[in-house]
């Protein structure tokens, strides 16, 4: 985007700094919240800790598609709020700069972010959701080399129970080992060892070797007395369980990219359930993307407080409106996927209502003399606060009076 004037460069700097800050903050909060759940899940499944960061990487496109519109809204809002509070906006308006001229830079940023978000929601995000499900499947099935849980009995190959007291080197080195094995000929072996290490075999990839050190083997043959053997090194072969292949991508509409949504949603060979789900997902992604075009208008309408006011109520209202609208779209998508409502009505109806509200607010601030959408909200908020204060004040006086009487 060429910045042809000092004003454009100034507006770009005012907008891009809070935009990036909000994006990083929102994405970080979402990642940190999910990281705790993933650590708990991976620990429960006994998988390597490194897979947590792989799973977070597959979730980044999903979080970015939410953080980008929020960052655009608050970045533009903070930029115009700073201009309004410093009276620079009044000077710009006095010299003939319209809001359309001032919004040139925010809308250039909006078009770039819309292109990025379109690539995310239509192509990158569906594939990343599939890889996330695949990592979860691999964890549950043991394909990622799930470690032996410390202090618990772990069943291997349906004929061996293994318990360890400590684990090192990402689960490859074990200490305090006890194993109970049912052999193919019906014998029961109880093995205890000071330590052991997993080793791979070159001739058979489906078998690994657990090399035990400094232990004993108790053989309990049927109809005979037990025998105890001591060893310094003992190689115990372990058959790896068979691992199923993960399903193909496309189990749900969230994993479909744009061409697949169009093909399934309007194909006679698809079932009615598939068509409803595909159309609902397509319209949901489109309305979320189209709403970004109106984020700068909403930001300007809520950024400029009344004169002699520094209230940040507009920031709160902007976040609440965007989050509420996002939740409404999610609910409408679910209803449309079930066939209970037409996706055009369920998703584009709230879009039209929200856009009409945004355009009316922007028209008030930009073209109506003395128009102030946020001013009405601030007046209502201040009246509500005063009313609550009046309701609480008599109670406090009566409580103080009763305290004096009882004292």
N, C-alpha and C positions, 0 to 999 in steps of 0.2 A: 504494500500500500504506500504510494508516494505521499509524503508529508510536505505539502507545497508551501506552507507558511509556518511562522513561529507559533501562531495560535493552534494549528493542527498538532504540532509537536508537543505543545504544552498540554492540550487535551488528551493526547495519546499517553503522556506520562502520568497524568492524573488518573486515567482510567486503568491502565495496564497494571500499575503497581498493586492497588487493592484487588484487582481481578485475580492476579496470580496468587496473592496472599490468601484470598478466600478459597480459591481452588485447592491450594495446598492444605489449608486448614480443614476444609470439608472432607477431602480425600483421606487425610491422615486420621481424622476422627472415625470415619467409616472403617478404615483398615485396622486401627487399633481395636475397635469393638469386635471385628471379625477375627482378629489374630488370637484373642483369648479363647474364643470358641474353637478355633482350629487347633491350637495347642492342646486343648482338652481332648478334642477328638483324636488327634494323632497319638497322644499319650495313651488314651484308652485302647486304641487299636494296636499299640506297640510298634508304630512305624518310626522311621528316622525323622529327626527334627527338621532337617533341611527341606522336607516335602511341604512344610507349612509355608515357606516362602514361595515355593512353586505354585501352591494353591492361591496364595495372595496375588501372585502375578496374573493368574487367570481371572481374578475378580476385579483387577484394575480397570478394564474397559467398562464394566458395569458401573463402578463407582464414578469413573470419569464422565460418563453420560449424564449422571446426576449433578456432579460438581461443576461442570462447564456452564449450564444455564444459570445456576446459582451464582457462580463467580461473575458471569456477565452482568447479571442484574445488580449485584452489590457493588461491583467495580464501577459501573456507570452511576449508580446512586451515590456512592461516596464522592465521586468526582464532582458531580453537580451540587452535592451538599456543601462541599468545600468552597466551590465558587459562590454559592449563595451566602454562606456565613461570612466570607471575607469581602462581600459586596462586589466582587469581581463580575458576578453575573449581571448586576444592575448596570455596571459600566458597559459591558458588552451589549446589553439590550439597548442602552441609551445611544450607542453609536450605530445602531441599525442592524446588529447581528440577530437573526431570528433563531428560534430553536431548531428549525430545519438545518440551518448552517452549523449550529453547534453540535448537532447529532451526526454530522457527517463522519467524524472519526469513530464514534461508538458503533455506527452501522457498518463501517468498513471492518471493524473487529468482529462484529456479529456475523457477517458473511463468511469470514474465515473460520470462526468457531462452528458455524452451522455445517460447513463442509467437513470439518473434522468429526463433528458429532454424527453426521450422516454416515460416514465410513464406520464409525463405532457401532451404531445401533443396527445398521443393515448388514454388515459383513463381519467385523471383528468380534463384536459381543456374542453373536450366536456360536461362533467357533470356540471362543474362550469358555462359554458355559459348558460346552461338550467336553472340553479338556478338563474342566473342574470336576465334572461327574466321573470322568475316566480316572482321575487321581483318587477320588473317593472309593471307586470300585477296586482299584489296585491296592489301596490300603486295607480294605476289608478282606480281600482275597489273599493277601500276602505277597503280591507280585512285586512290591517295593522292598522286600526283604525285612518284614516286620521282625523286630527283635524279640527275644525271649523275655517275658515279663518277670521282673525281680520279685521274689517272694511268693510266686504263684506257680501252681502246676500247669504246665502247657502241654497239650496233647499234640503229638507229631505222628503223622501217618497212621493214626488210629490204633497203634500198637505200642506207643512209647509215651510215658509221662515224664516230663523233665521239669526240675525245679532248681533255681540258682539263687545264690545269696548276693551276688554282685555282678555287674556287667560293665565292660570297658571297651574302648576302641569301636564305638558304634555298634555294640552287640556282638562283635566277632570274638572277643575274649571274655570268658565266663569264669567265675570263681564260686567255690562252695557248691559243687554240682551233686545232685542226686537224680538218678534215672531208674525207672522201673520199666522193663521191656518184656513183652510177650513174644517169644520167638515163634518161627513158623512150625517148629516141631513140638510146640506145646510147653516148653520150659519157660520159667519166669526168672529173669535176671534182675538183681538189684545192684546198681552200680553207684558208688560214691567216689568223688575225686576232688582233689584240692583245686584244680583249675582245668580249663579246657579252651580249645581254640577251634573255630570253624575253618576248614580248608576245602577248596574246590577240587574237583576231580576232572581231569582232562578227557578221560575215556567215556564218562557218563555224566552229562550235564544235569540229569534229573536226580543225582545223588551227591550229597556233600559228606565230608568226613568231620566228625567231632573228635579231635585228638585230645584225649584225657591224660592228665599227669598226676602221679602219686595218689593212687586210690585202691579200692578193693572191689571185687565182684563176688556177689553171693549168688550161687546157682541153687535153685530149688527144683530138682527134677521130680517128676511125679512118681511116688512110690519109693523114694530113696531119701537119704538124709542130705541136708544142705551141705554145700561145699563152698569154702571161702578161698579166693585167690587174690593175691596182692600183685600190683603192677606199678611200674614207673611210667610207662607209656602204653596207651591202648587206643587204637583207632576204631571208633564206633561209626559205622555207615548209617546215614539217615536218608531215607527216600523223601524227596520233596513232593508235596501234594500237587496234583494236577490243577492248573490255573485256567479258568475259563477265559475266553476272549470277550472283550467288552463289546457291547452292542454298537451298531453303526449310528452315526449322527443323524438326528431327525426324529427322535422319540416324541418330542414336544414342539409346539410352534415357536418356543423361545430359541430353539436351535436352528431355525430356518433362516437362511439369508434371503435377500430381496427377491432374486429370481425364483427361488423355491416357494416363497409366499405367494407370488403371483401365479405360479403354475398350479399349486395345490388349491388356492382359494377360488379359482375360476375353472377348474377341471371337472368334467362330468364323471371321470373315473374316481374322484375322491368322494369319501363319504360326507354326509351332511355335518357330522361332528368335526371332521378335518377342515371343511370349508369354513365353518363358523369360527373355528379357532384361528385359522390362517388370516381371515379377513379382520378379526378382532386385533390380532397382533400387528398386522400391517397398519391399520388405522391408528392404533395406539402409538406406534413409533412415529407416524406422520404428524399427529397432533402435537406430540411432545417436541418434535423438531420445528414445526411451524410456529409454536408459541415463542420460540427464541426471537422471531422477528419483532415481537412486541415487548420484549424485555426492556430495551432502552426507553420506550415511551412510558412504561410503568415506573421505571427508575426515576425519570425526570419528574413525573407527577407526584411521587412520594418523597423526593429528595429535598424539595424546597420548602422549608418551614415558614410559618407566618413571620412577619416582621417583628423584631425584638424577641424572637423565640429561638432557642437552641435545642429544642426537643428532638430526640431521636426516635420518636414514635413511628416515623415513616419506615425506618429500617426494620422495626419489629413487624409492622403491617405487611411489608413486602415479603419477608421470609414466610410469614404465616400464610399469605395468599398463595405463594408458589408451592409450598408444601401441601396445602389443602387441595389445590388444583391437581397436583401430581397424584394424590391419593384418590381423588374422584376418578381420574383417568384409569387408575389401576382397578378400582371397583367396576367401572363400566366395561373395561376389557374382560373381566371375569364373567360379567353378566352376558356380554355379547358372545363370548366363547361357548357359553352354555345354550345359546340360542334364545335367550329370554328377551333380548332387545336387539334391534338393528344397530350394527356398529356405526353407521353413519349418524344415526340419531343419538346414540348413547355417548359417542366420543366427540363428534363435531358439534353437538348441541351445547354442552358446557364450554367448548372452545369459543363458539360464537358469543355466548353470554359474557365470558371473561374478556374477550377482545372488545366487545361493546363497552364494558365498564372501563377498560384501560383507555380506549380512544376518547371516551367522554371526559375522564379525568385529565388526560393530556390536553384536550381542547380547552378545558377550564383554565389550566395553568398557562397555556400558550397564547390563547386568543381572546379570552374573556377578561376585561379589565377588572382587577381585584379578585379574579378567580383563584381559589385556594382549596383544592380537595382535601389536603392534609389538615387544613385549618378547621374544617368541620369535625374531623375525627379528633383533633386535639381538644376542641371545645366540649365534645361529648365525653371525652376521657376525663377532662378536668372537672366537669359537672358530676360525673360518677364518683370521682375521688372525694369531692366536697360533700356529696350526699352520704357517702359511707362515713366520712369524718363526723358529720352531724349526728348520724345514728349511734356512733360509738361514744361521742362526747358526753351525753347525759348519763349513760351507763357508768362512765368513769366517775362522774360527780356523785352519783348516788352511792357507788361503792365506797368512795372516800367519806361520804357523810355517814354511812353505816359503820365504817371503821372507827370514826370519831365517837359515835354513840356507844359502841361496844367497848371502846377504850376507856 
